[in-house]
């Protein structure tokens, strides 16, 4: 036991004396949370829109105010000639233009029909589509508000409710994904690298030629990284609650238990990698390719799984992160209990057991 | 340390017995050791002398249970290297050829770590390492990676000794260490031997061979000779001469071409030569022959063969 403790202490010395490890350990999660939360969103924010208002009447003003109020657009009112507008588009200064013709309100109230022109920069088709959709929605919204006063029969109004994320807060989806990714990187990469480092430095030879049992070598490598991962988890959760405004709706203990399970499966994989490789670079590469990439690709937190071809969807089932992602989403974001995630938990448990058995079996008590 | 049942092993305690060990790498394509057998007695300072790639490290790794031999049997301290590997790991000290301690831990931390790992404490066997440790103690808070070569070796030796092993394996402990530190190191080994520890040391330096009680000369996985250094040098088959001249390198081919020469090779600033038939007055004839060729300032004197001469002879 004393041997075990001194070994764990030694591991902590390694971690805290190596700036690179520390950076990966604590810099990476913070960076990823902030990156995914703020920078890498696929939402549109503050798209530059120019409004050319020839009408200057109540209807056009009301629509403009409505659009202005949203955070999606930043409105610039200007009277522009078509030539100027094209120039602005070409230079990329604006994403969209709305043009209200003269007599807009009069057409609307008397002829019951008015048109407004929306021009979007479709060189980026997705953004253009989104902008056009939003603008059309705002105009439709306004149309309905005036229709309401005109006693028109039966307006079918689709009422959309955004479940779990009414503000369509994009960082919500990312948090479980980032948790999976960060735990994966720390556990797999750092454990495999730290064991392979012992091999590279030759210290493994001395460790093996000692009464310390090889299995304890593995355990004492795993324990510090388990502890550090859980500390990291706390950091990520604090960041997501207080910086990203993503609440933890479910049971915190259940969340931690599930995370611990996932960490153990990742640690086992790290151990497995270390028994197949002999250099730190190889260990790092295999950990990255073997776990990080699938975590990014196959959990569905960046690319929806449903859109993938069937073979890839099947492959995604053997990635532990996929199941972990489902669990965290359910527990953390939807506030569901163990009853709903027991199946996924069992799968993860099975995977962990298999990985751990293989890695313990594969650990060599000799050099070859 | 666990109380091993050593009673049955009393006769073999501290000894290393190697019988017909064969080791290959790469599925038998690279031969590292072929049919190596020798015995190291209890309390002996035994040297394994050979060039790089001779198979020294492979043999050490087999004896320290890190590698499995393809064929053959070996026991260390009475324990079989395959069956009783756990017991062996508890009672031997091993210092690999490469500096293998934690570079980011200080001297003191390294020592404490290995002491605890071997289920002992620094204090318990302090008298054993005292002489060595005192020398590096002033730097005990320095990280091992920042130490000089000699200090690293001393620290590694301390760590290998901390649990008072019955057998100590030192794989090229003096490679890459300066001459003064090497000398000190061998003096330390002699003192350790007095404590009754069996020491098996490998080295590529022939001059260190005479510091061992017995040596084995190893080349390409073959044991060439096993004996005391004195007996090995005594066994040199002919008289050996050292030849010197102002232009030794130019003279070499002429000496080699001389029909009576049995061996000739440069050795530092000399040529070491021996003749096929020691009965005749060879040196005079050779000197005459050389002066005819235009080499006037040549001197030849008889010398005692060194281990290196024997090694070259046996190769």
Boltz contact constraints between the chains, C-beta under 6 A:
constraints:
  - contact:
      token1: [A, 2]
      token2: [B, 116]
      max_distance: 6.0
  - contact:
      token1: [A, 3]
      token2: [B, 116]
      max_distance: 6.0
  - contact:
      token1: [A, 3]
      token2: [B, 117]
      max_distance: 6.0
  - contact:
      token1: [A, 6]
      token2: [B, 113]
      max_distance: 6.0
  - contact:
      token1: [A, 6]
      token2: [B, 116]
      max_distance: 6.0
  - contact:
      token1: [A, 10]
      token2: [B, 113]
      max_distance: 6.0
  - contact:
      token1: [A, 13]
      token2: [B, 105]
      max_distance: 6.0
  - contact:
      token1: [A, 17]
      token2: [B, 104]
      max_distance: 6.0
  - contact:
      token1: [A, 202]
      token2: [B, 96]
      max_distance: 6.0
  - contact:
      token1: [A, 202]
      token2: [B, 98]
      max_distance: 6.0
  - contact:
      token1: [A, 202]
      token2: [B, 100]
      max_distance: 6.0
  - contact:
      token1: [A, 203]
      token2: [B, 100]
      max_distance: 6.0
  - contact:
      token1: [A, 205]
      token2: [B, 96]
      max_distance: 6.0
  - contact:
      token1: [A, 206]
      token2: [B, 100]
      max_distance: 6.0
  - contact:
      token1: [A, 209]
      token2: [B, 64]
      max_distance: 6.0
  - contact:
      token1: [A, 209]
      token2: [B, 89]
      max_distance: 6.0
  - contact:
      token1: [A, 209]
      token2: [B, 94]
      max_distance: 6.0
  - contact:
      token1: [A, 210]
      token2: [B, 89]
      max_distance: 6.0
  - contact:
      token1: [A, 210]
      token2: [B, 117]
      max_distance: 6.0
  - contact:
      token1: [A, 210]
      token2: [B, 118]
      max_distance: 6.0
  - contact:
      token1: [A, 211]
      token2: [B, 89]
      max_distance: 6.0
  - contact:
      token1: [A, 211]
      token2: [B, 90]
      max_distance: 6.0
  - contact:
      token1: [A, 212]
      token2: [B, 117]
      max_distance: 6.0
  - contact:
      token1: [A, 366]
      token2: [B, 66]
      max_distance: 6.0
  - contact:
      token1: [A, 367]
      token2: [B, 66]
      max_distance: 6.0
  - contact:
      token1: [A, 367]
      token2: [B, 67]
      max_distance: 6.0
  - contact:
      token1: [A, 368]
      token2: [B, 67]
      max_distance: 6.0
